[in-house]
Amino acid sequence: MRTSRHNRRYTTTIRHSNIFRVSDVVDYSKKLFFSTGRIFIFKDNFLKFDAIKDESIDLIVTSPPYNVDIKYGTHDDSMSYQDYLKFTNAYLEVCYRLAKDDGRFCLNIPLDKNKGGQQSVYADITAIAKAVGWKYHSTIIWNEQNISRRTAWGSWLSARAPYVIAPVEVIIVLYKKQWKKIKNGVSDITRKEFLEWTNGVWSFVGESKRRVGHPAPFPVELPRRCIKLFSYVDDTILDPFLGSGTTLISCAQTNRRGVGVEIDASYCELAKRRILREALTEQLELERMTL
Ligand SMILES: C[S@@+](CC[C@H](N)C(=O)[O-])C[C@H]1O[C@@H](n2cnc3c(N)ncnc32)[C@H](O)[C@@H]1O
Protein backbone atom coordinates (compact mmCIF):
# COMPACT_ATOMS: atom_id res chain seq x y z
CA MET A 1 0.00 0.00 0.00
CA ARG A 2 1.26 3.49 -0.88
CA THR A 3 1.84 5.73 2.12
CA SER A 4 0.57 9.30 1.87
CA ARG A 5 2.88 12.14 2.91
CA HIS A 6 0.34 13.14 5.54
CA ASN A 7 0.29 9.68 7.10
CA ARG A 8 4.07 9.49 7.15
CA ARG A 9 4.34 12.83 8.95
CA TYR A 10 1.60 11.79 11.39
CA THR A 11 3.31 8.50 12.23
CA THR A 12 6.69 10.16 12.70
CA THR A 13 5.13 12.57 15.16
CA ILE A 14 3.58 9.70 17.10
CA ARG A 15 6.89 7.87 17.38
CA HIS A 16 9.11 10.77 18.26
CA SER A 17 6.82 13.01 20.25
CA ASN A 18 7.45 13.62 23.94
CA ILE A 19 4.86 12.64 26.47
CA PHE A 20 2.59 15.41 27.74
CA ARG A 21 5.41 17.42 29.27
CA VAL A 22 6.33 15.80 32.58
CA SER A 23 6.86 19.27 34.00
CA ASP A 24 3.20 20.03 33.27
CA VAL A 25 1.96 17.26 35.54
CA VAL A 26 2.57 18.38 39.10
CA ASP A 27 1.98 14.99 40.65
CA TYR A 28 1.38 11.80 38.65
CA SER A 29 0.18 9.86 41.68
CA LYS A 30 -2.60 12.40 42.17
CA LYS A 31 -5.77 10.72 40.97
CA LEU A 32 -4.24 9.69 37.65
CA PHE A 33 -6.61 7.02 36.36
CA PHE A 34 -5.07 6.21 32.99
CA SER A 35 -2.35 7.47 30.68
CA THR A 36 -0.88 6.53 27.32
CA GLY A 37 1.92 9.05 27.60
CA ARG A 38 0.03 11.68 25.58
CA ILE A 39 -3.51 11.11 26.81
CA PHE A 40 -4.28 11.52 30.53
CA ILE A 41 -7.46 10.75 32.46
CA PHE A 42 -7.74 12.05 36.02
CA LYS A 43 -10.53 10.83 38.28
CA ASP A 44 -11.16 13.99 40.22
CA ASN A 45 -13.57 16.78 41.07
CA PHE A 46 -12.55 19.42 38.56
CA LEU A 47 -13.43 22.21 40.98
CA LYS A 48 -10.49 21.01 43.12
CA PHE A 49 -8.22 19.89 40.27
CA ASP A 50 -4.56 20.74 40.85
CA ALA A 51 -2.70 17.82 39.24
CA ILE A 52 -1.28 19.83 36.33
CA LYS A 53 0.58 23.10 36.13
CA ASP A 54 -1.23 26.42 35.75
CA GLU A 55 -1.05 27.99 32.29
CA SER A 56 -0.32 24.67 30.54
CA ILE A 57 -3.43 24.29 28.36
CA ASP A 58 -3.80 25.49 24.75
CA LEU A 59 -7.47 24.66 24.23
CA ILE A 60 -10.36 23.59 26.44
CA VAL A 61 -13.25 21.72 24.80
CA THR A 62 -16.08 20.61 27.02
CA SER A 63 -19.75 20.16 27.65
CA PRO A 64 -20.53 20.65 31.35
CA PRO A 65 -23.59 19.18 33.07
CA TYR A 66 -26.67 21.18 31.95
CA ASN A 67 -28.58 20.93 35.25
CA VAL A 68 -31.53 19.23 33.58
CA ASP A 69 -31.87 16.34 36.02
CA ILE A 70 -29.77 13.84 34.10
CA LYS A 71 -28.99 10.82 36.24
CA TYR A 72 -25.19 10.91 36.31
CA GLY A 73 -23.45 8.39 38.55
CA THR A 74 -21.96 10.94 40.96
CA HIS A 75 -22.88 14.52 40.02
CA ASP A 76 -26.23 16.00 41.14
CA ASP A 77 -27.77 17.51 38.00
CA SER A 78 -30.77 19.09 39.71
CA MET A 79 -29.43 22.10 41.62
CA SER A 80 -31.24 25.40 41.98
CA TYR A 81 -30.44 27.74 39.07
CA GLN A 82 -28.47 30.02 41.45
CA ASP A 83 -26.34 27.09 42.63
CA TYR A 84 -25.82 26.03 39.01
CA LEU A 85 -24.48 29.49 38.18
CA LYS A 86 -22.13 29.31 41.20
CA PHE A 87 -20.90 25.91 39.98
CA THR A 88 -20.39 27.47 36.52
CA ASN A 89 -18.39 30.33 38.00
CA ALA A 90 -16.21 27.85 39.91
CA TYR A 91 -15.25 25.70 36.90
CA LEU A 92 -14.72 28.73 34.66
CA GLU A 93 -12.19 30.04 37.22
CA VAL A 94 -10.25 26.74 37.31
CA CYS A 95 -10.22 26.63 33.49
CA TYR A 96 -8.93 30.21 33.41
CA ARG A 97 -6.07 29.37 35.77
CA LEU A 98 -5.03 26.33 33.68
CA ALA A 99 -5.14 28.08 30.28
CA LYS A 100 -2.09 29.65 28.64
CA ASP A 101 -2.29 33.38 27.90
CA ASP A 102 -3.32 32.56 24.32
CA GLY A 103 -5.44 29.63 25.52
CA ARG A 104 -8.89 29.16 24.01
CA PHE A 105 -12.11 27.69 25.29
CA CYS A 106 -14.93 26.01 23.32
CA LEU A 107 -17.81 25.67 25.76
CA ASN A 108 -20.78 23.62 24.56
CA ILE A 109 -23.93 24.59 26.47
CA PRO A 110 -27.66 24.91 25.84
CA LEU A 111 -29.06 28.12 24.40
CA ASP A 112 -31.73 28.26 27.06
CA LYS A 113 -33.71 26.08 29.42
CA ASN A 114 -37.45 25.40 29.44
CA LYS A 115 -37.76 22.55 31.93
CA GLY A 116 -38.39 23.73 35.49
CA GLY A 117 -38.72 27.41 34.57
CA GLN A 118 -37.32 29.31 31.57
CA GLN A 119 -33.74 30.52 31.89
CA SER A 120 -31.40 32.37 29.50
CA VAL A 121 -28.54 29.90 30.09
CA TYR A 122 -26.27 31.03 27.23
CA ALA A 123 -26.57 34.72 28.13
CA ASP A 124 -25.98 34.07 31.84
CA ILE A 125 -22.95 31.79 31.32
CA THR A 126 -21.40 34.24 28.84
CA ALA A 127 -21.73 37.04 31.41
CA ILE A 128 -20.13 34.87 34.13
CA ALA A 129 -17.26 33.85 31.82
CA LYS A 130 -16.53 37.52 31.10
CA ALA A 131 -16.64 38.38 34.81
CA VAL A 132 -14.10 35.58 35.47
CA GLY A 133 -11.76 37.17 32.90
CA TRP A 134 -12.46 35.17 29.74
CA LYS A 135 -12.70 37.26 26.59
CA TYR A 136 -15.50 36.65 24.10
CA HIS A 137 -14.60 35.64 20.55
CA SER A 138 -17.72 34.21 18.89
CA THR A 139 -20.55 31.73 19.11
CA ILE A 140 -21.13 28.65 17.00
CA ILE A 141 -24.70 27.38 16.69
CA TRP A 142 -24.83 23.60 16.68
CA ASN A 143 -27.91 22.47 14.80
CA GLU A 144 -28.32 19.03 16.28
CA GLN A 145 -31.08 18.15 13.80
CA ASN A 146 -33.07 16.56 16.59
CA ILE A 147 -36.70 17.45 16.08
CA SER A 148 -37.98 14.65 18.31
CA ARG A 149 -37.38 16.95 21.30
CA ARG A 150 -40.56 18.85 20.40
CA THR A 151 -42.94 17.56 23.02
CA ALA A 152 -43.77 20.59 25.19
CA TRP A 153 -46.11 23.00 23.45
CA GLY A 154 -47.17 25.08 26.47
CA SER A 155 -50.61 25.86 25.10
CA TRP A 156 -51.41 23.99 21.88
CA LEU A 157 -52.77 26.25 19.10
CA SER A 158 -53.40 28.99 21.64
CA ALA A 159 -51.69 32.27 22.42
CA ARG A 160 -52.33 31.70 26.13
CA ALA A 161 -48.84 30.34 27.00
CA PRO A 162 -47.08 28.74 24.00
CA TYR A 163 -43.46 27.54 24.23
CA VAL A 164 -40.87 28.45 21.59
CA ILE A 165 -37.96 26.01 21.54
CA ALA A 166 -34.87 26.28 19.33
CA PRO A 167 -33.60 22.73 18.66
CA VAL A 168 -29.97 23.85 18.81
CA GLU A 169 -27.10 24.11 21.26
CA VAL A 170 -24.27 26.62 21.23
CA ILE A 171 -20.50 26.55 21.50
CA ILE A 172 -19.18 29.76 23.02
CA VAL A 173 -15.63 30.47 21.84
CA LEU A 174 -13.59 32.35 24.45
CA TYR A 175 -9.91 33.16 24.96
CA LYS A 176 -7.79 34.09 27.96
CA LYS A 177 -5.73 37.18 27.03
CA GLN A 178 -5.00 37.28 23.31
CA TRP A 179 -6.76 35.64 20.40
CA LYS A 180 -3.78 35.37 18.07
CA LYS A 181 -1.63 32.39 19.03
CA ILE A 182 1.78 33.44 20.40
CA LYS A 183 3.79 30.71 18.64
CA ASN A 184 3.54 29.27 15.16
CA GLY A 185 2.64 25.61 14.78
CA VAL A 186 1.35 22.98 12.38
CA SER A 187 -2.30 23.26 11.35
CA ASP A 188 -3.90 20.14 9.89
CA ILE A 189 -7.23 21.58 8.75
CA THR A 190 -8.07 21.14 5.06
CA ARG A 191 -9.31 23.95 2.81
CA LYS A 192 -12.76 22.35 2.64
CA GLU A 193 -13.00 22.00 6.42
CA PHE A 194 -11.83 25.56 7.00
CA LEU A 195 -14.38 27.01 4.58
CA GLU A 196 -17.19 24.93 6.04
CA TRP A 197 -16.39 25.27 9.75
CA THR A 198 -15.73 29.03 9.80
CA ASN A 199 -19.42 29.35 8.95
CA GLY A 200 -20.81 29.51 12.49
CA VAL A 201 -23.80 27.22 11.98
CA TRP A 202 -22.72 23.60 12.31
CA SER A 203 -25.11 20.81 11.40
CA PHE A 204 -24.45 17.25 12.45
CA VAL A 205 -26.38 14.75 14.53
CA GLY A 206 -25.93 14.11 18.24
CA GLU A 207 -24.48 10.92 19.73
CA SER A 208 -26.54 7.96 20.92
CA LYS A 209 -26.53 7.51 24.71
CA ARG A 210 -27.17 3.82 24.32
CA ARG A 211 -24.34 3.26 21.83
CA VAL A 212 -21.83 5.05 24.04
CA GLY A 213 -23.17 3.98 27.45
CA HIS A 214 -23.21 7.50 28.96
CA PRO A 215 -26.33 9.67 29.60
CA ALA A 216 -25.11 12.80 27.75
CA PRO A 217 -22.27 12.25 25.26
CA PHE A 218 -21.50 14.63 22.43
CA PRO A 219 -20.43 13.25 19.03
CA VAL A 220 -16.70 13.06 18.16
CA GLU A 221 -17.42 15.54 15.36
CA LEU A 222 -17.86 18.36 17.89
CA PRO A 223 -14.42 18.23 19.56
CA ARG A 224 -12.82 17.24 16.24
CA ARG A 225 -13.94 20.47 14.59
CA CYS A 226 -12.98 22.63 17.59
CA ILE A 227 -9.58 20.97 17.87
CA LYS A 228 -8.67 21.18 14.19
CA LEU A 229 -9.94 24.75 13.83
CA PHE A 230 -8.53 26.25 17.02
CA SER A 231 -5.35 24.28 17.89
CA TYR A 232 -2.09 23.12 16.35
CA VAL A 233 -0.93 19.52 16.06
CA ASP A 234 0.73 18.54 19.36
CA ASP A 235 -1.10 21.23 21.39
CA THR A 236 -2.52 20.26 24.78
CA ILE A 237 -6.29 20.01 25.03
CA LEU A 238 -8.30 19.81 28.28
CA ASP A 239 -11.80 18.46 28.88
CA PRO A 240 -12.76 19.16 32.53
CA PHE A 241 -16.01 17.15 32.21
CA LEU A 242 -14.73 14.16 30.28
CA GLY A 243 -17.77 11.87 30.53
CA SER A 244 -17.29 8.99 28.10
CA GLY A 245 -13.98 10.35 26.80
CA THR A 246 -15.09 11.77 23.45
CA THR A 247 -12.70 14.75 23.52
CA LEU A 248 -9.72 12.49 24.23
CA ILE A 249 -10.67 10.15 21.38
CA SER A 250 -10.58 13.19 19.15
CA CYS A 251 -7.20 14.24 20.60
CA ALA A 252 -5.71 10.84 19.85
CA GLN A 253 -7.15 10.88 16.32
CA THR A 254 -5.82 14.38 15.57
CA ASN A 255 -2.45 13.89 17.26
CA ARG A 256 -2.93 16.32 20.13
CA ARG A 257 -2.04 15.79 23.77
CA GLY A 258 -5.15 15.43 25.92
CA VAL A 259 -6.05 15.81 29.58
CA GLY A 260 -9.50 14.74 30.79
CA VAL A 261 -11.01 15.07 34.25
CA GLU A 262 -14.07 13.09 35.33
CA ILE A 263 -15.57 12.78 38.80
CA ASP A 264 -17.22 9.37 38.28
CA ALA A 265 -15.03 6.24 38.29
CA SER A 266 -17.31 4.26 35.97
CA TYR A 267 -17.19 7.02 33.32
CA CYS A 268 -13.37 7.13 33.66
CA GLU A 269 -13.36 3.39 32.93
CA LEU A 270 -15.73 3.87 29.99
CA ALA A 271 -13.54 6.69 28.62
CA LYS A 272 -10.42 4.53 28.92
CA ARG A 273 -12.09 1.63 27.07
CA ARG A 274 -13.40 3.91 24.30
CA ILE A 275 -10.00 5.54 23.82
CA LEU A 276 -8.27 2.17 23.57
CA ARG A 277 -10.92 0.80 21.21
CA GLU A 278 -11.80 3.75 18.99
CA ALA A 279 -8.63 5.81 18.85
CA LEU A 280 -5.47 4.00 19.73
CA THR A 281 -6.18 0.95 17.62
CA GLU A 282 -6.46 3.32 14.63
CA GLN A 283 -3.08 4.82 15.46
CA LEU A 284 -1.45 1.42 15.81
CA GLU A 285 -2.99 0.35 12.50
CA LEU A 286 -1.68 3.54 10.87
CA GLU A 287 1.78 2.88 12.27
CA ARG A 288 1.69 -0.72 10.99
CA MET A 289 0.62 0.44 7.51
CA THR A 290 3.38 3.00 7.26
CA LEU A 291 6.29 0.86 8.46
C1 LIG B 1 -22.37 16.43 29.77
S1 LIG B 1 -21.38 15.21 30.48
C2 LIG B 1 -19.95 15.23 29.41
C3 LIG B 1 -20.11 14.26 28.28
C4 LIG B 1 -18.90 14.18 27.37
N1 LIG B 1 -18.76 15.36 26.54
C5 LIG B 1 -19.02 12.93 26.50
O1 LIG B 1 -18.98 13.07 25.24
O2 LIG B 1 -19.19 11.84 27.03
C6 LIG B 1 -20.74 15.93 31.93
C7 LIG B 1 -19.82 15.03 32.76
O3 LIG B 1 -19.27 15.82 33.81
C8 LIG B 1 -19.05 14.97 34.93
N2 LIG B 1 -18.89 15.85 36.10
C9 LIG B 1 -19.87 16.50 36.78
N3 LIG B 1 -19.34 17.25 37.77
C10 LIG B 1 -18.00 17.09 37.70
C11 LIG B 1 -16.89 17.64 38.44
N4 LIG B 1 -17.09 18.48 39.46
N5 LIG B 1 -15.64 17.28 38.08
C12 LIG B 1 -15.43 16.42 37.05
N6 LIG B 1 -16.44 15.86 36.33
C13 LIG B 1 -17.70 16.20 36.64
C14 LIG B 1 -20.27 14.08 34.95
O4 LIG B 1 -20.04 12.89 35.68
C15 LIG B 1 -20.50 13.85 33.44
O5 LIG B 1 -19.89 12.64 33.03
PDBQT file of the ligand as one rigid body, heavy atoms in Angstrom, charges set to zero:
ROOT
HETATM    1  C1  LIG A 301     -22.370  16.430  29.772  1.00  0.00    +0.000 C 
HETATM    2  S1  LIG A 301     -21.377  15.208  30.479  1.00  0.00    +0.000 S 
HETATM    3  C2  LIG A 301     -19.954  15.231  29.411  1.00  0.00    +0.000 C 
HETATM    4  C3  LIG A 301     -20.109  14.258  28.278  1.00  0.00    +0.000 C 
HETATM    5  C4  LIG A 301     -18.904  14.178  27.371  1.00  0.00    +0.000 C 
HETATM    6  N1  LIG A 301     -18.763  15.357  26.544  1.00  0.00    +0.000 N 
HETATM    7  C5  LIG A 301     -19.020  12.935  26.496  1.00  0.00    +0.000 C 
HETATM    8  O1  LIG A 301     -18.978  13.072  25.244  1.00  0.00    +0.000 OA
HETATM    9  O2  LIG A 301     -19.193  11.836  27.030  1.00  0.00    +0.000 OA
HETATM   10  C6  LIG A 301     -20.738  15.935  31.931  1.00  0.00    +0.000 C 
HETATM   11  C7  LIG A 301     -19.818  15.031  32.760  1.00  0.00    +0.000 C 
HETATM   12  O3  LIG A 301     -19.268  15.818  33.810  1.00  0.00    +0.000 OA
HETATM   13  C8  LIG A 301     -19.046  14.972  34.933  1.00  0.00    +0.000 C 
HETATM   14  N2  LIG A 301     -18.891  15.854  36.102  1.00  0.00    +0.000 N 
HETATM   15  C9  LIG A 301     -19.866  16.501  36.784  1.00  0.00    +0.000 A 
HETATM   16  N3  LIG A 301     -19.340  17.252  37.767  1.00  0.00    +0.000 NA
HETATM   17  C10 LIG A 301     -18.000  17.089  37.702  1.00  0.00    +0.000 A 
HETATM   18  C11 LIG A 301     -16.893  17.639  38.439  1.00  0.00    +0.000 A 
HETATM   19  N4  LIG A 301     -17.089  18.483  39.456  1.00  0.00    +0.000 N 
HETATM   20  N5  LIG A 301     -15.642  17.278  38.083  1.00  0.00    +0.000 NA
HETATM   21  C12 LIG A 301     -15.434  16.415  37.049  1.00  0.00    +0.000 A 
HETATM   22  N6  LIG A 301     -16.435  15.860  36.330  1.00  0.00    +0.000 NA
HETATM   23  C13 LIG A 301     -17.697  16.197  36.637  1.00  0.00    +0.000 A 
HETATM   24  C14 LIG A 301     -20.274  14.076  34.946  1.00  0.00    +0.000 C 
HETATM   25  O4  LIG A 301     -20.037  12.893  35.681  1.00  0.00    +0.000 OA
HETATM   26  C15 LIG A 301     -20.497  13.847  33.443  1.00  0.00    +0.000 C 
HETATM   27  O5  LIG A 301     -19.892  12.644  33.026  1.00  0.00    +0.000 OA
ENDROOT
TORSDOF 0
